[in-house]
């Protein structure tokens, strides 16, 4: 239990330092906004095909394309990778 506590304590201290602007070692990745409809068009898929291929609900995809909602987290990362290397992602998913 001691090592778990120490790890959690260290993480919290690092988070506080980062929030205060004192942590220069942290890597912050910022993604530019993504045009989901353009990404889908680039891959040449319908909304239904795109959603099924990448594990996204069609409803969510439609909201993203309309701009009602924006993708976050892993979905946002996936869409950026698909935008840059669509064939690599499709090959990886085919296996």
N, CA, C and O atoms as a MOPAC input file, in Angstrom:
PM7 MOZYME 1SCF
protein

 N      0.82500 1    -1.19100 1     0.00000 1
 C      0.00000 1     0.00000 1     0.00000 1
 C      0.86900 1     1.25500 1     0.00000 1
 O      0.45900 1     2.29000 1    -0.52500 1
 N      2.05000 1     1.17500 1     0.57600 1
 C      2.93600 1     2.32600 1     0.65700 1
 C      3.38600 1     2.82000 1    -0.70300 1
 O      3.43300 1     4.02900 1    -0.93100 1
 N      3.72200 1     1.90500 1    -1.62400 1
 C      4.19800 1     2.34100 1    -2.93300 1
 C      3.05500 1     2.92600 1    -3.76000 1
 O      3.27200 1     3.84300 1    -4.55300 1
 N      1.84500 1     2.40700 1    -3.58200 1
 C      0.69000 1     2.96000 1    -4.28800 1
 C      0.43100 1     4.38700 1    -3.80900 1
 O      0.17700 1     5.28500 1    -4.61100 1
 N      0.49800 1     4.58300 1    -2.50600 1
 C      0.29400 1     5.92500 1    -1.95800 1
 C      1.35500 1     6.88800 1    -2.48000 1
 O      1.04700 1     8.01100 1    -2.88000 1
 N      2.60800 1     6.43600 1    -2.47200 1
 C      3.70700 1     7.29000 1    -2.94000 1
 C      3.51500 1     7.66900 1    -4.41100 1
 O      3.78100 1     8.80600 1    -4.80000 1
 N      3.06200 1     6.73300 1    -5.21100 1
 C      2.84200 1     6.99600 1    -6.63200 1
 C      1.70700 1     7.99200 1    -6.84200 1
 O      1.81700 1     8.91200 1    -7.65300 1
 N      0.61800 1     7.80000 1    -6.10300 1
 C     -0.51500 1     8.71700 1    -6.20800 1
 C     -0.11800 1    10.10900 1    -5.73100 1
 O     -0.47800 1    11.11200 1    -6.34800 1
 N      0.62500 1    10.16200 1    -4.62900 1
 C      1.07800 1    11.44900 1    -4.08600 1
 C      1.95900 1    12.17600 1    -5.09500 1
 O      1.80700 1    13.38000 1    -5.30500 1
 N      2.87600 1    11.44600 1    -5.71600 1
 C      3.76200 1    12.04700 1    -6.70400 1
 C      2.95400 1    12.58800 1    -7.88500 1
 O      3.20800 1    13.69300 1    -8.36600 1
 N      1.97900 1    11.80000 1    -8.34700 1
 C      1.13700 1    12.23800 1    -9.45900 1
 C      0.36500 1    13.49900 1    -9.13000 1
 O      0.25300 1    14.40300 1    -9.95800 1
 N     -0.16900 1    13.55700 1    -7.91500 1
 C     -0.91100 1    14.75100 1    -7.50000 1
 C      0.00300 1    15.96700 1    -7.38400 1
 O     -0.37500 1    17.07500 1    -7.76600 1
 N      1.19600 1    15.75800 1    -6.86100 1
 C      2.14400 1    16.86900 1    -6.75400 1
 C      2.53100 1    17.38400 1    -8.13800 1
 O      2.64800 1    18.59100 1    -8.34900 1
 N      2.72900 1    16.45700 1    -9.08300 1
 C      3.05800 1    16.86500 1   -10.44500 1
 C      1.89100 1    17.60300 1   -11.09500 1
 O      2.09900 1    18.57000 1   -11.82600 1
 N      0.67200 1    17.15400 1   -10.83400 1
 C     -0.51100 1    17.80800 1   -11.39500 1
 C     -0.64800 1    19.22500 1   -10.85600 1
 O     -0.95700 1    20.15100 1   -11.60700 1
 N     -0.42200 1    19.39600 1    -9.56800 1
 C     -0.49600 1    20.73100 1    -8.96100 1
 C      0.59400 1    21.62800 1    -9.54400 1
 O      0.33400 1    22.78400 1    -9.87600 1
 N      1.80100 1    21.10600 1    -9.66900 1
 C      2.90400 1    21.88700 1   -10.23200 1
 C      2.58100 1    22.30800 1   -11.66300 1
 O      2.84000 1    23.44700 1   -12.05000 1
 N      2.01500 1    21.39100 1   -12.44800 1
 C      1.65700 1    21.70200 1   -13.82900 1
 C      0.58800 1    22.78600 1   -13.87100 1
 O      0.68000 1    23.72800 1   -14.65700 1
 N     -0.42500 1    22.64800 1   -13.02200 1
 C     -1.51400 1    23.62700 1   -12.98000 1
 C     -1.00800 1    25.01600 1   -12.59900 1
 O     -1.56000 1    26.02400 1   -13.04000 1
 N      0.03200 1    25.06400 1   -11.78700 1
 C      0.60900 1    26.34200 1   -11.35800 1
 C      1.65900 1    26.85000 1   -12.34700 1
 O      2.22600 1    27.92500 1   -12.15400 1
 N      1.91800 1    26.08300 1   -13.39900 1
 C      2.89900 1    26.49300 1   -14.40600 1
 C      4.33600 1    26.20700 1   -14.01900 1
 O      5.25800 1    26.78200 1   -14.59800 1
 N      4.54500 1    25.32100 1   -13.04400 1
 C      5.89700 1    25.04100 1   -12.55700 1
 C      6.47100 1    23.71900 1   -13.06000 1
 O      7.56300 1    23.33100 1   -12.64300 1
 N      5.78200 1    23.04200 1   -13.92000 1
 C      6.24800 1    21.73200 1   -14.37100 1
 C      6.63600 1    21.83600 1   -15.84100 1
 O      5.77400 1    21.85400 1   -16.71900 1
 N      7.92100 1    21.90200 1   -16.09800 1
 C      8.39800 1    22.05400 1   -17.46300 1
 C      8.56500 1    20.71000 1   -18.16800 1
 O      8.75500 1    20.67700 1   -19.38300 1
 N      8.49900 1    19.60500 1   -17.43200 1
 C      8.72000 1    18.29800 1   -18.01900 1
 C      7.46300 1    17.71200 1   -18.64700 1
 O      7.55600 1    16.76700 1   -19.43100 1
 N      6.31600 1    18.23600 1   -18.33000 1
 C      5.05900 1    17.67400 1   -18.83800 1
 C      4.94500 1    17.91600 1   -20.34000 1
 O      5.29600 1    18.98400 1   -20.84200 1
 N      4.44800 1    16.90700 1   -21.04300 1
 C      4.20400 1    17.03700 1   -22.46900 1
 C      2.71200 1    17.24500 1   -22.66100 1
 O      1.89700 1    16.43000 1   -22.22700 1
 N      2.37200 1    18.32800 1   -23.30500 1
 C      0.97400 1    18.63400 1   -23.57200 1
 C      0.76800 1    18.56200 1   -25.07100 1
 O      1.40800 1    19.28400 1   -25.83600 1
 N     -0.12900 1    17.68700 1   -25.47900 1
 C     -0.42500 1    17.51500 1   -26.89500 1
 C     -1.71300 1    18.25500 1   -27.20500 1
 O     -2.75300 1    18.00100 1   -26.59800 1
 N     -1.63200 1    19.17100 1   -28.15500 1
 C     -2.82100 1    19.91100 1   -28.54500 1
 C     -3.12400 1    19.59000 1   -29.99900 1
 O     -2.24600 1    19.64400 1   -30.86100 1
 N     -4.37100 1    19.25900 1   -30.25000 1
 C     -4.79400 1    18.92200 1   -31.58800 1
 C     -5.59500 1    20.06900 1   -32.17500 1
 O     -6.36300 1    20.73600 1   -31.48100 1
 N     -5.40100 1    20.28300 1   -33.45700 1
 C     -6.19000 1    21.29800 1   -34.13000 1
 C     -7.60600 1    20.76700 1   -34.31600 1
 O     -7.83000 1    19.55900 1   -34.24800 1
 N     -8.55800 1    21.66000 1   -34.55000 1
 C     -9.92300 1    21.20400 1   -34.80100 1
 C     -9.93800 1    20.26600 1   -36.00700 1
 O     -9.10900 1    20.39300 1   -36.90800 1
 N    -10.87300 1    19.33500 1   -36.01900 1
 C    -10.91900 1    18.36200 1   -37.09800 1
 C    -12.25400 1    18.43400 1   -37.82900 1
 O    -13.31400 1    18.49700 1   -37.20700 1
 N    -12.18600 1    18.42400 1   -39.14300 1
 C    -13.37800 1    18.42300 1   -39.98800 1
 C    -13.73700 1    16.96700 1   -40.26900 1
 O    -13.21800 1    16.35600 1   -41.20300 1
 N    -14.62800 1    16.42400 1   -39.45200 1
 C    -14.95700 1    15.00300 1   -39.50500 1
 C    -15.55200 1    14.62800 1   -40.86000 1
 O    -15.24200 1    13.56900 1   -41.40500 1
 N    -16.39000 1    15.47900 1   -41.39300 1
 C    -17.00100 1    15.18600 1   -42.69400 1
 C    -15.93700 1    15.08400 1   -43.77800 1
 O    -16.01600 1    14.22100 1   -44.65200 1
 N    -14.95400 1    15.95200 1   -43.72300 1
 C    -13.85300 1    15.92800 1   -44.69200 1
 C    -13.01800 1    14.65600 1   -44.53700 1
 O    -12.59200 1    14.06800 1   -45.53100 1
 N    -12.78500 1    14.23500 1   -43.30600 1
 C    -12.03000 1    12.99900 1   -43.05600 1
 C    -12.78300 1    11.81700 1   -43.66000 1
 O    -12.18600 1    10.96600 1   -44.31900 1
 N    -14.08100 1    11.76900 1   -43.43500 1
 C    -14.89100 1    10.66700 1   -43.97400 1
 C    -14.87900 1    10.68700 1   -45.49500 1
 O    -14.75300 1     9.64000 1   -46.13000 1
 N    -15.00700 1    11.86600 1   -46.07900 1
 C    -14.99800 1    11.98800 1   -47.54200 1
 C    -13.65000 1    11.54800 1   -48.11700 1
 O    -13.58800 1    10.92200 1   -49.17500 1
 N    -12.57700 1    11.88300 1   -47.40300 1
 C    -11.22700 1    11.51000 1   -47.84100 1
 C    -11.07500 1     9.98700 1   -47.92000 1
 O    -10.37100 1     9.47100 1   -48.78800 1
 N    -11.74300 1     9.27400 1   -47.00300 1
 C    -11.66700 1     7.81800 1   -46.99100 1
 C    -12.67000 1     7.22200 1   -47.98900 1
 O    -12.58800 1     6.04000 1   -48.32500 1
 N    -13.61100 1     8.04400 1   -48.45600 1
 C    -14.56900 1     7.59700 1   -49.44800 1
 C    -15.63100 1     6.66200 1   -48.91600 1
 O    -16.02000 1     5.70800 1   -49.59000 1
 N    -16.10300 1     6.92900 1   -47.70900 1
 C    -17.12100 1     6.06600 1   -47.10100 1
 C    -18.38100 1     6.85700 1   -46.80500 1
 O    -18.34600 1     8.07100 1   -46.60500 1
 N    -19.50400 1     6.13300 1   -46.78200 1
 C    -20.75800 1     6.73600 1   -46.32700 1
 C    -20.68200 1     6.87600 1   -44.80500 1
 O    -19.77100 1     6.35000 1   -44.16400 1
 N    -21.64200 1     7.58400 1   -44.25000 1
 C    -21.67300 1     7.71500 1   -42.79700 1
 C    -21.80800 1     6.34800 1   -42.13500 1
 O    -21.13700 1     6.07300 1   -41.14100 1
 N    -22.65400 1     5.50700 1   -42.66700 1
 C    -22.86900 1     4.17800 1   -42.08200 1
 C    -21.58600 1     3.34400 1   -42.16500 1
 O    -21.21500 1     2.68600 1   -41.19300 1
 N    -20.91400 1     3.36500 1   -43.30700 1
 C    -19.66500 1     2.60600 1   -43.47100 1
 C    -18.58100 1     3.10700 1   -42.52700 1
 O    -17.89900 1     2.31900 1   -41.87100 1
 N    -18.43100 1     4.43000 1   -42.46700 1
 C    -17.39900 1     5.02800 1   -41.62400 1
 C    -17.64400 1     4.68700 1   -40.15500 1
 O    -16.72700 1     4.28200 1   -39.44000 1
 N    -18.87700 1     4.85200 1   -39.72000 1
 C    -19.22500 1     4.57900 1   -38.32300 1
 C    -18.95400 1     3.12100 1   -37.97700 1
 O    -18.38700 1     2.82900 1   -36.92400 1
 N    -19.35600 1     2.20200 1   -38.85800 1
 C    -19.14400 1     0.77600 1   -38.59600 1
 C    -17.66700 1     0.42000 1   -38.60100 1
 O    -17.21400 1    -0.36300 1   -37.76600 1
 N    -16.92100 1     0.98200 1   -39.52300 1
 C    -15.48700 1     0.66800 1   -39.63700 1
 C    -14.70700 1     1.11800 1   -38.41300 1
 O    -13.81600 1     0.40800 1   -37.94700 1
 N    -15.03300 1     2.29000 1   -37.89200 1
 C    -14.24200 1     2.86000 1   -36.80100 1
 C    -14.91800 1     2.78300 1   -35.43700 1
 O    -14.44200 1     3.37900 1   -34.47100 1
 N    -16.02600 1     2.05200 1   -35.35700 1
 C    -16.66400 1     1.82700 1   -34.06400 1
 C    -17.31700 1     3.04700 1   -33.45800 1
 O    -17.27300 1     3.25200 1   -32.24500 1
 N    -17.92300 1     3.85700 1   -34.31100 1
 C    -18.58900 1     5.08200 1   -33.86900 1
 C    -20.07000 1     4.91800 1   -34.17800 1
 O    -20.42400 1     4.35300 1   -35.21300 1
 N    -20.92500 1     5.39400 1   -33.31600 1
 C    -22.35300 1     5.32000 1   -33.64900 1
 C    -22.64300 1     6.32900 1   -34.76500 1
 O    -22.03200 1     7.39500 1   -34.83100 1
 N    -23.57700 1     5.97400 1   -35.62800 1
 C    -23.94000 1     6.86200 1   -36.73900 1
 C    -24.47200 1     8.18100 1   -36.19700 1
 O    -24.20700 1     9.24100 1   -36.76400 1
 N    -25.21300 1     8.11800 1   -35.11500 1
 C    -25.75500 1     9.33000 1   -34.50900 1
 C    -24.63700 1    10.27600 1   -34.05600 1
 O    -24.68200 1    11.48000 1   -34.30500 1
 N    -23.65000 1     9.70900 1   -33.39400 1
 C    -22.50800 1    10.52000 1   -32.93200 1
 C    -21.77500 1    11.12800 1   -34.12200 1
 O    -21.43300 1    12.31100 1   -34.11000 1
 N    -21.53300 1    10.31100 1   -35.15300 1
 C    -20.85200 1    10.80300 1   -36.35500 1
 C    -21.62100 1    11.96300 1   -36.97400 1
 O    -21.01600 1    12.95400 1   -37.38300 1
 N    -22.93500 1    11.85500 1   -37.04800 1
 C    -23.74700 1    12.93200 1   -37.61700 1
 C    -23.65200 1    14.20900 1   -36.78700 1
 O    -23.58500 1    15.30800 1   -37.33700 1
 N    -23.64600 1    14.06300 1   -35.47400 1
 C    -23.48300 1    15.24300 1   -34.60300 1
 C    -22.12900 1    15.90700 1   -34.83500 1
 O    -22.03500 1    17.13300 1   -34.89400 1
 N    -21.08400 1    15.09400 1   -34.96700 1
 C    -19.75400 1    15.65300 1   -35.22700 1
 C    -19.73800 1    16.39400 1   -36.54900 1
 O    -19.20400 1    17.50000 1   -36.63700 1
 N    -20.31900 1    15.79200 1   -37.57800 1
 C    -20.29400 1    16.40100 1   -38.90600 1
 C    -21.10100 1    17.69400 1   -38.95400 1
 O    -20.73400 1    18.62200 1   -39.67400 1
 N    -22.18000 1    17.76700 1   -38.20700 1
 C    -22.98700 1    18.98900 1   -38.15100 1
 C    -22.34700 1    20.05500 1   -37.27000 1
 O    -22.67400 1    21.23700 1   -37.38100 1
 N    -21.44200 1    19.64300 1   -36.40300 1
 C    -20.81700 1    20.59300 1   -35.49000 1
 C    -21.57000 1    20.75700 1   -34.18400 1
 O    -21.23900 1    21.63100 1   -33.38400 1
 N    -22.58800 1    19.92200 1   -33.95600 1
 C    -23.32900 1    19.97400 1   -32.69300 1
 C    -22.44800 1    19.54400 1   -31.53400 1
 O    -22.56800 1    20.05300 1   -30.42000 1
 N    -21.57000 1    18.60600 1   -31.81200 1
 C    -20.64400 1    18.07000 1   -30.81400 1
 C    -19.27200 1    17.95100 1   -31.44600 1
 O    -19.12500 1    17.97300 1   -32.66700 1
 N    -18.27500 1    17.82400 1   -30.59100 1
 C    -16.91600 1    17.61800 1   -31.10300 1
 C    -16.34200 1    16.34900 1   -30.48400 1
 O    -16.60800 1    16.04300 1   -29.32200 1
 N    -15.55900 1    15.61900 1   -31.25700 1
 C    -14.94400 1    14.40400 1   -30.71000 1
 C    -13.90100 1    14.75400 1   -29.65300 1
 O    -13.22800 1    15.78100 1   -29.74600 1
 N    -13.77700 1    13.89200 1   -28.65200 1
 C    -12.81400 1    14.08600 1   -27.57200 1
 C    -12.03500 1    12.79900 1   -27.35100 1
 O    -12.42700 1    11.73300 1   -27.82500 1
 N    -10.94500 1    12.90800 1   -26.63800 1
 C    -10.19200 1    11.74000 1   -26.20700 1
 C     -9.72700 1    10.86000 1   -27.34000 1
 O     -9.22000 1    11.33700 1   -28.35500 1
 N     -9.90800 1     9.55500 1   -27.15100 1
 C     -9.42200 1     8.56900 1   -28.11300 1
 C    -10.07300 1     8.74100 1   -29.48500 1
 O     -9.42600 1     8.51100 1   -30.50700 1
 N    -11.32900 1     9.13900 1   -29.52000 1
 C    -12.00400 1     9.33800 1   -30.80300 1
 C    -11.33600 1    10.45800 1   -31.59700 1
 O    -11.16100 1    10.35000 1   -32.81100 1
 N    -10.97200 1    11.50700 1   -30.91900 1
 C    -10.30600 1    12.63400 1   -31.58100 1
 C     -8.94500 1    12.21500 1   -32.11400 1
 O     -8.56800 1    12.57500 1   -33.22900 1
 N     -8.21400 1    11.45700 1   -31.31600 1
 C     -6.90900 1    10.96700 1   -31.75500 1
 C     -7.07200 1    10.06400 1   -32.97700 1
 O     -6.34700 1    10.20500 1   -33.96200 1
 N     -8.03100 1     9.13400 1   -32.90600 1
 C     -8.28000 1     8.23200 1   -34.02700 1
 C     -8.59500 1     9.01700 1   -35.29600 1
 O     -8.06000 1     8.70600 1   -36.35900 1
 N     -9.44400 1    10.01600 1   -35.20200 1
 C     -9.81100 1    10.80200 1   -36.37500 1
 C     -8.62100 1    11.54700 1   -36.95900 1
 O     -8.51400 1    11.67900 1   -38.17900 1
 N     -7.72800 1    12.03500 1   -36.11000 1
 C     -6.52000 1    12.69800 1   -36.61000 1
 C     -5.61500 1    11.70200 1   -37.33000 1
 O     -5.02600 1    12.02900 1   -38.36100 1
 N     -5.50400 1    10.49800 1   -36.79500 1
 C     -4.68100 1     9.47700 1   -37.45000 1
 C     -5.32000 1     9.07300 1   -38.78000 1
 O     -4.62300 1     8.93400 1   -39.78400 1
 N     -6.62200 1     8.88900 1   -38.79000 1
 C     -7.32100 1     8.54300 1   -40.03100 1
 C     -7.13600 1     9.65300 1   -41.05900 1
 O     -6.95700 1     9.37400 1   -42.24400 1
 N     -7.17700 1    10.89700 1   -40.62100 1
 C     -7.00000 1    12.02800 1   -41.54000 1
 C     -5.61100 1    12.02000 1   -42.17900 1
 O     -5.46100 1    12.38000 1   -43.34700 1
 N     -4.60200 1    11.61100 1   -41.41800 1
 C     -3.22100 1    11.64600 1   -41.93000 1
 C     -2.79700 1    10.35800 1   -42.60600 1
 O     -2.06400 1    10.39100 1   -43.59500 1
 N     -3.24300 1     9.22700 1   -42.09100 1
 C     -2.81800 1     7.92000 1   -42.61600 1
 C     -4.00000 1     6.96100 1   -42.71400 1
 O     -4.00900 1     5.92900 1   -42.04300 1
 N     -4.99500 1     7.28100 1   -43.53700 1
 C     -6.19700 1     6.44400 1   -43.57000 1
 C     -5.92200 1     4.99300 1   -43.96500 1
 O     -6.50700 1     4.07500 1   -43.39100 1
 N     -5.05400 1     4.78500 1   -44.92100 1
 C     -4.79900 1     3.41300 1   -45.37400 1
 C     -4.09400 1     2.59500 1   -44.29700 1
 O     -4.34100 1     1.39500 1   -44.18200 1
 N     -3.22800 1     3.21200 1   -43.51300 1
 C     -2.55100 1     2.49400 1   -42.43200 1
 C     -3.56000 1     2.03400 1   -41.38700 1
 O     -3.47400 1     0.91200 1   -40.88800 1
 N     -4.51400 1     2.89800 1   -41.05800 1
 C     -5.54100 1     2.54000 1   -40.07600 1
 C     -6.42000 1     1.42800 1   -40.62600 1
 O     -6.73400 1     0.47300 1   -39.91700 1
 N     -6.81900 1     1.55100 1   -41.89200 1
 C     -7.66300 1     0.51300 1   -42.48900 1
 C     -6.94000 1    -0.83000 1   -42.55800 1
 O     -7.55100 1    -1.87500 1   -42.33700 1
 N     -5.63900 1    -0.80600 1   -42.86400 1
 C     -4.86700 1    -2.06100 1   -42.86500 1
 C     -4.81300 1    -2.65700 1   -41.47400 1
 O     -4.96000 1    -3.86800 1   -41.30700 1
 N     -4.60300 1    -1.81700 1   -40.47700 1
 C     -4.51900 1    -2.31100 1   -39.09300 1
 C     -5.84400 1    -2.90700 1   -38.64100 1
 O     -5.85700 1    -3.90000 1   -37.91300 1
 N     -6.93500 1    -2.32700 1   -39.05100 1
 C     -8.24300 1    -2.82600 1   -38.64900 1
 C     -8.65100 1    -4.08300 1   -39.41400 1
 O     -9.52500 1    -4.82600 1   -38.96700 1
 N     -8.02800 1    -4.32100 1   -40.55600 1
 C     -8.38400 1    -5.48600 1   -41.37600 1
 C     -7.85200 1    -6.78600 1   -40.79500 1
 O     -8.29200 1    -7.85900 1   -41.20700 1
 N     -6.93000 1    -6.72500 1   -39.86000 1
 C     -6.32300 1    -7.94700 1   -39.32700 1
 C     -6.96600 1    -8.38000 1   -38.04600 1
 O     -6.57100 1    -9.39200 1   -37.46800 1

